[in-house]
């Protein structure tokens, strides 16, 4: 039985996601879908528009059979660790046969050879990245340049290819290609038997701020439409009816929409009350950014997260890097808990957010095949990573438009969603 794995955020689930899910099942000839989904905070460091429970429900309506949560320790990380954590979860199920991801390339022909080369030279690659960062480049640009240098100077000292290096750099400057490369590297480093597949991203780019076609728009564009005068009605052409219904229900109940500004009060409390030394102890506060934060705070005209990020942003420090840094400060994530040595160990559990009738059968199979504990109720399991997930969920619920005690402590009681 083929089971295809997807690594997703669904913020919110839209028509492009529906296309990807259907194509993944077709390409893998799969009878079931397992989705590893970020929780309430996402890879770019931003909060999801609605909770992980609502988004997991969208996934079930779309045809996913089992939804697992990507722990916050991996969900809000650069591509390398995001991919490592998600691939490790799929591998740990013992039932996933394929991993299908979206990419601009739409083929593994260029990505797979590059992944094989880069997965085996971690030390050299990290040194090259450090050299690129020293020039003032952002991390994504530094990684693309360092990877291109590895192609130009292959292991063993053979002749490099300038054309190959240029092609590699162009390939990796596209965000879905870059993330897909990290999925491939993660599978190779894990020694996983999961077979990779890719689907060409259609209709809209990952960061496109406006709709790209009559029916497909990026999640970024859809959130922009929802935030505008047209609200959900403006986004309706780009999302399935069940997504619209779930979003409308969550908004009516005061559980959304959630944005970075929903966290302005607690975030600024931490920034204003913390010393530079205390700020420096948080994950992603690097290279003296604690000094820059303290310098910029008095210069703000308004205490908004948006203005703070704009003040802090430079060529070196991207919006995404700064958002993740602010998230780790908000959630008080220390450097030790998020150190590479800790992340390399992989997640310690499989947290189930939702399952279908077929997903129930997958869980039965996983009891014999899974290499990690299966968690269906957080209160019944203890793990440092799960504690971070619960804390993140509570902080998220505390920032909802209508504060509700049952939502703040929902993670302790909530069984997996079923439909």
PyMOL commands that set and color helices and strands:
alter all, ss='L'
color gray80, all
select helices_A, chain A and resi 15-28+52-62+72-75+79-93+111-119+122-133+139-152+162-172+175-190+219-227+231-238+241-252+260-273+276-280+289-297+305-312+319-330+340-343+357-369+378-380+384-398+405-408+410-413
alter helices_A, ss='H'
color red, helices_A
select strands_A, chain A and resi 3-8+32-38+66-70+98-103+195-200+349-355+373-375
alter strands_A, ss='S'
color yellow, strands_A
deselect
rebuild
show_as cartoon
